[in-house]
Amino acid sequence: MERLLEALQTEHPTWQERANCLGVDPDLFFPERGASTREAKEVCRGCVVREDCLEYALANSEKFGIWGGMSERERRRIRRARALARRHAAS
């Protein structure tokens, strides 16, 4: 079973293994309060797994850092909009 899992991981790398930020200093994505997020967002701009990264952050309620090219504030807006859409769909 362990060999099968290793083979699957080798054949199908996780989204994190294809990310532009792989090998970049993580501090870039967790700037001090008030510091620029421009450089981190630039790394994310052309990333092929940007949406996966953003969805991961949303699903796991990541409260800090740049994920999928979006700041905490931008992700909060998405969460609110999705919650509102779910409420409207349910009624």
C-alpha positions in Angstrom: 0.0 0.0 0.0 2.8 2.4 0.9 4.4 1.8 -2.5 1.2 2.6 -4.3 0.8 5.9 -2.4 4.4 6.8 -3.3 3.9 6.0 -6.9 0.7 8.1 -7.0 2.4 11.0 -5.5 5.3 10.7 -8.0 2.9 10.5 -10.9 0.5 13.2 -9.7 2.4 15.9 -7.8 0.4 18.0 -5.4 -0.4 21.5 -6.4 2.1 22.8 -3.9 4.9 21.1 -5.8 4.0 23.0 -9.0 3.7 26.4 -7.3 5.7 29.4 -8.3 6.5 30.1 -4.7 8.3 26.8 -4.2 11.7 27.7 -2.9 10.8 31.4 -2.3 11.4 32.8 1.2 8.1 32.3 3.0 8.5 35.6 4.8 7.6 37.3 1.5 4.1 35.9 1.8 3.6 36.9 5.4 4.6 40.6 5.4 4.5 42.8 8.5 1.3 44.7 9.1 1.2 47.6 6.7 4.0 46.3 4.5 3.6 45.9 0.8 2.2 42.7 -0.6 3.1 43.6 -4.2 6.1 41.3 -4.5 4.3 38.2 -3.1 1.3 38.9 -5.4 3.7 39.2 -8.4 5.0 35.7 -7.6 1.4 34.4 -7.7 0.4 36.3 -10.8 1.4 33.7 -13.4 1.2 30.6 -11.1 -0.5 27.6 -12.7 -1.9 26.5 -9.3 -3.1 30.0 -8.1 -6.7 28.9 -7.9 -5.8 25.7 -6.0 -3.8 27.8 -3.5 -6.6 30.3 -3.0 -9.2 27.5 -2.6 -6.9 25.8 0.0 -6.7 29.0 2.0 -10.4 29.6 1.8 -11.2 26.0 2.8 -8.8 26.0 5.7 -9.7 29.5 6.9 -6.1 30.8 6.5 -6.2 34.1 8.3 -2.7 35.4 7.5 -0.5 35.8 4.5 -0.9 35.9 0.7 -2.5 32.8 -0.7 -3.5 32.5 -4.4 -2.4 36.1 -4.9 -4.9 37.4 -2.4 -4.5 39.1 1.0 -6.5 38.3 4.2 -8.8 41.2 3.5 -9.5 40.0 -0.1 -10.1 36.4 1.1 -12.6 37.7 3.7 -14.6 39.4 1.0 -14.7 36.2 -1.0 -15.9 34.2 2.1 -18.6 36.8 2.8 -19.8 36.8 -0.8 -19.9 33.0 -0.9 -21.8 32.8 2.4 -24.3 35.4 1.1 -24.7 33.4 -2.1 -25.3 30.2 -0.2 -28.0 31.9 2.0 -29.7 33.3 -1.1 -29.6 29.8 -2.8 -31.1 28.2 0.3 -34.0 30.6 0.5 
